[in-house]
Amino acid sequence: EAQVTQNPRYLITVTGKKLTVTCSQNMNHEYMSWYRQDPGLGLRQIYYSMNVEVTDKGDVPEGYKVSRKEKRNFPLILESPSPNQTSLYFCASSWGTSGEQETQYFGPGTRLLVL
Amino acid sequence: AQSVTQLDSHVSVSEGTPVLLRCNYSSSYSPSLFWYVQHPNKGLQLLLKYTSAATLVKGINGFEAEFKKSETSFHLTKPSAHMSDAAEYFCVVSEYGNKLVFGAGTILRVKS
């Protein structure tokens, strides 16, 4: 089944404790992206990647890191989480960036609570 | 920069009555526009997509949306609401490079 998977789905952590949220897609998509969802704000892009070893900042990159060493994986790293990073996180992927290829498919989400 | 405004944060309809979720956008060029739906505690599912072909776009589950360039609108409609339509709906515009810009969302409540 074609899908985007995220792990973990739920995570409670404490301020300053490094964590990684994994994202994997099995559709051979070139483009991958991370978003965070906060009430009343919709989803905002954190980072994106056009292809392996190519990443760039979105609208809210502060406090996050990403890497794209393999085409299928795009982990989100919080080196020193803070309470304002408590949010619902979504990973998404697409074939490309225009026309029929631009439709993004979303993972199930990771709910993070930073105490 | 592109932006999306969903005109209603909450919409309440009775089962079997029409649904209208309103969306206005701003864009400096011909945009791609989407509607996504998020059911409680679920991920986002694509409902439909506009990419400058037909202005009336049909999606899944009986939803459709009409692109009106003169009004910069992309409203989502459904002739008859079902209880399973209760969810949060996001209007989305795609910027250059496939960055998605989301509206704040509209929560649809369906009363029996």
Interface residues (C-beta under 8 A of the other chain):
Chain A: Y31 S33 Y35 G40 L41 G42 L43 R44 Q45 Y48 M50 G58 F90 A92 S94 G96 T97 S98 G99 E100 E102 T103 Q104 Y105 F106 G107 P108 G109
Chain B: V4 S9 S32 F34 Y36 K42 G43 L44 Q45 L46 K49 T51 F90 S94 G97 N98 K99 L100 F102 G103 A104 G105
